[in-house]
Amino acid sequence: MIGELPRIADAEKVAPKDARALSKLFFDRLRTAEEGTPEYQYARNTLIELNVSLVRFAAGRFRNRPEDMQDIVQVGTIGLIKAIDRFDLSREVEFTTFAIPTIIGEIKRSFRDTSWAVHVPRSLQERRIALAQANEALAQRLDHAPTTAELADHMGLTCEQVVEGIVAGNGYTAGSLDITAGESPDESASSLVDRLGADDPGMEGVENLHALKPLLAELGERDRTILRMRFGQEMTQSEIGAELGVSQMHVSRLLSRIIRRLRAGMLTQV
């Protein structure tokens, strides 16, 4: 006995009916015990052991998923612990009624947060699971890894649908760009991110020139001459004005008009 609580040697072997009655006793003590004390820890740990069968029951709903059942049970146990910490006897609700939705919610949240690295349609996610199950069943029956055609025939799908499901499975996990990518033992270790190409800063200039070419052809001879003197020969506005016999202010207005026209033409091509 710890205080007035019974010592339970193996709580997981307690019958469900007795577990419910004992849980009420331990919840009542958990509510009054000081957190962090041996009594509190004993009550909380025993409640987990008494109700771990709820986790296995909830986890059974997901037995057809590709995740390992032990991993699902571990996640469900976290949900059980959260349910124990949040449960209040004064609500007059059975702990089972409160705990199972909490456990299932924790498992589903884990699937949502960790399963698929890349979003794919639900139909393809389900096809991936069906493919994994069919692949395992056929491998045992045929004694070799099934071909795409064999999987398609077994599942009533086309080969294209099987390939689509296999490719969709690539979105289930994603490798880190920080992993080393050495191709030989002698090669110095470097991460994948170090090998990714970068944008060539000159490409934007080439693209802009390509887009400008037809716009420049639409300009009058004087406008093209002004642009060539200003940007090709790098003449000042005063020098351009002296060459054309106009004022610097007039050259400035002409340049502004020409550039606005070219900019408008570029924007319509985006």
C-alpha positions in Angstrom: 0.0 0.0 0.0 1.1 3.6 -0.7 -1.0 5.7 1.5 -4.4 4.1 1.0 -3.7 2.9 -2.6 -3.3 -0.8 -3.2 -0.1 -2.2 -4.6 -0.7 -3.8 -8.0 2.0 -6.1 -9.1 1.0 -6.3 -12.8 -1.7 -3.8 -13.7 -1.9 -4.9 -17.3 -3.3 -8.3 -16.2 -6.2 -6.7 -14.3 -9.6 -7.5 -15.8 -11.3 -4.6 -17.6 -14.1 -4.4 -15.1 -11.7 -4.3 -12.2 -9.5 -1.8 -14.1 -12.4 0.6 -14.4 -13.1 0.4 -10.6 -9.4 0.8 -9.7 -9.0 3.7 -12.1 -11.6 5.7 -10.3 -9.8 5.1 -7.0 -6.4 6.1 -8.5 -7.9 9.2 -10.3 -9.4 10.3 -7.0 -6.0 10.1 -5.3 -4.2 11.7 -8.3 -6.5 14.7 -7.9 -5.5 15.2 -4.3 -1.8 14.1 -4.3 0.9 16.7 -4.7 2.5 16.6 -8.1 6.0 15.2 -8.1 5.6 13.1 -4.9 6.1 9.3 -4.9 2.4 8.9 -4.3 1.4 11.0 -7.3 3.9 9.2 -9.6 2.6 5.8 -8.4 -1.0 6.8 -9.0 -0.2 8.2 -12.5 2.0 5.3 -13.6 -0.5 2.7 -12.4 -3.3 4.5 -14.3 -1.3 4.2 -17.5 -0.7 0.5 -16.9 -4.3 -0.2 -16.0 -5.6 1.5 -19.2 -2.9 0.6 -21.8 -5.4 -1.9 -23.2 -7.4 1.1 -24.5 -4.3 2.1 -26.5 -4.1 -1.4 -28.1 -7.9 -1.3 -28.9 -7.6 2.2 -30.5 -4.4 1.2 -32.4 -6.2 -1.8 -33.9 -8.2 0.6 -36.0 -5.0 1.3 -37.9 -3.7 -2.2 -38.4 -3.9 -1.9 -42.2 -1.5 1.1 -42.3 2.1 0.5 -43.4 3.5 2.0 -40.1 4.8 -0.5 -37.5 2.1 -1.4 -35.0 4.5 -0.9 -32.1 5.1 2.7 -33.3 1.4 3.3 -33.4 1.0 2.0 -29.9 3.7 4.2 -28.6 2.0 7.3 -30.1 -1.3 6.1 -28.7 0.3 5.8 -25.3 1.1 9.5 -25.5 -2.5 10.1 -26.1 -3.4 8.0 -23.1 -1.1 10.0 -20.9 -2.6 13.2 -22.1 -6.1 11.8 -21.4 -5.1 10.9 -17.8 -3.6 14.3 -17.2 -6.8 16.1 -18.5 -9.5 13.8 -17.1 -11.7 15.2 -14.4 -13.8 12.8 -12.3 -16.3 15.6 -11.6 -17.5 15.4 -15.2 -19.2 12.1 -14.4 -18.0 10.6 -17.6 -16.4 7.2 -17.9 -12.7 7.5 -18.5 -12.9 5.1 -21.4 -15.4 7.4 -23.2 -13.0 10.3 -22.7 -9.7 8.5 -23.4 -10.4 6.7 -26.7 -11.1 9.8 -28.8 -8.0 11.4 -27.3 -5.8 8.4 -28.1 -7.2 8.1 -31.7 -6.8 11.9 -32.2 -3.1 11.6 -31.1 -2.5 8.8 -33.6 -4.2 10.6 -36.5 -2.2 13.8 -35.7 1.0 11.8 -35.8 0.1 10.4 -39.2 -0.8 13.9 -40.5 2.4 15.5 -39.1 4.9 12.8 -40.0 3.7 10.5 -42.7 3.7 12.2 -46.0 6.6 14.5 -46.9 4.9 15.6 -50.1 1.2 16.1 -50.4 -0.4 13.6 -52.8 -4.2 12.9 -53.3 -5.8 10.7 -50.8 -6.7 8.1 -53.5 -3.0 7.7 -54.2 -2.1 7.4 -50.5 -4.7 4.6 -50.2 -3.4 3.0 -53.4 0.1 3.0 -52.0 -1.1 1.1 -48.9 -3.0 -1.4 -51.0 0.1 -1.9 -53.2 2.2 -2.6 -50.2 -0.2 -5.2 -48.9 -0.6 -6.8 -52.4 3.1 -6.8 -52.9 3.6 -8.7 -49.6 0.8 -11.2 -50.3 2.0 -11.9 -53.9 5.7 -12.2 -52.8 4.7 -15.0 -50.4 2.5 -16.8 -52.9 4.8 -16.5 -55.9 8.1 -16.8 -54.0 9.5 -13.8 -55.9 9.0 -10.1 -56.0 5.8 -9.5 -58.1 6.1 -7.6 -61.4 4.0 -4.6 -62.2 1.8 -6.7 -64.5 1.2 -9.3 -61.7 0.3 -6.5 -59.2 -2.0 -5.0 -61.7 -3.8 -8.3 -62.4 -4.0 -9.0 -58.6 -5.5 -5.6 -57.8 -7.7 -5.2 -60.9 -5.8 -2.1 -62.0 -3.9 -1.1 -65.1 -0.1 -1.2 -65.2 -0.2 2.6 -65.4 -2.2 2.9 -62.2 0.2 0.6 -60.4 3.2 2.6 -61.6 1.4 5.8 -60.5 0.9 4.4 -57.0 4.5 3.3 -56.8 5.7 6.8 -57.9 3.3 8.4 -55.4 5.0 6.4 -52.7 8.1 8.5 -53.3 6.3 11.4 -51.6 6.0 9.4 -48.4 9.5 10.3 -47.2 12.0 13.0 -48.2 15.7 12.8 -47.8 17.5 15.7 -46.2 19.6 18.0 -48.4 22.2 17.9 -45.6 23.1 14.2 -46.0 26.5 13.4 -47.5 26.6 12.6 -51.2 30.1 11.2 -51.7 30.1 8.7 -54.6 33.2 6.8 -53.5 35.0 6.2 -50.2 37.9 8.4 -51.3 35.7 11.3 -52.3 35.5 14.1 -49.7 32.1 14.2 -48.0 29.8 17.0 -49.1 26.1 17.5 -48.7 23.5 17.4 -51.5 22.8 21.1 -50.9 26.4 21.9 -51.7 25.9 20.3 -55.2 22.8 22.1 -56.1 23.2 24.6 -58.9 22.6 28.3 -58.5 20.8 30.8 -60.8 23.2 32.2 -63.4 22.9 36.0 -62.9 23.6 36.5 -66.6 20.5 34.6 -67.6 18.1 37.3 -66.5 20.1 39.8 -68.7 19.8 37.5 -71.7 16.1 37.0 -71.2 15.6 40.7 -70.9 17.5 41.4 -74.1 15.6 38.8 -75.9 12.3 40.4 -74.8 13.5 43.9 -75.6 14.6 43.1 -79.2 11.1 43.3 -80.8 10.2 46.3 -78.7 13.3 48.2 -79.9 12.4 47.3 -83.5 9.1 49.1 -83.0 10.8 52.4 -82.0 11.5 55.2 -84.4 15.1 55.8 -85.7 15.6 58.9 -83.4 14.4 57.0 -80.3 16.8 54.1 -81.1 19.7 56.6 -81.6 19.0 58.2 -78.3 19.0 54.9 -76.5 22.2 53.8 -78.3 24.0 57.1 -77.3 22.8 56.9 -73.7 23.3 53.2 -72.9 25.6 52.0 -75.6 28.0 54.9 -75.8 27.3 56.0 -72.2 26.9 59.7 -73.3 25.5 62.2 -70.8 22.2 63.8 -71.5 24.0 67.1 -72.2 26.2 65.4 -74.8 23.2 63.8 -76.4 21.4 67.2 -76.5 24.4 68.9 -78.1 24.6 66.1 -80.7 20.9 66.3 -81.6 20.6 70.1 -81.2 18.1 70.0 -78.3 18.2 70.9 -74.6 19.2 68.5 -71.9 15.7 68.8 -70.4 14.2 67.7 -73.7 16.6 64.7 -73.9 15.5 63.8 -70.3 11.8 63.9 -71.3 12.5 61.8 -74.5 14.4 59.2 -72.5 11.6 58.9 -69.9 9.0 58.5 -72.6 11.0 55.8 -74.4 11.8 53.9 -71.2 8.1 54.0 -70.1 7.1 52.5 -73.5 9.7 49.7 -73.2 8.7 48.9 -69.6 5.1 48.7 -70.5 5.9 46.4 -73.4 8.0 44.2 -71.1 5.2 44.0 -68.5 2.7 42.7 -71.1 5.0 39.8 -71.9 5.2 38.6 -68.2 
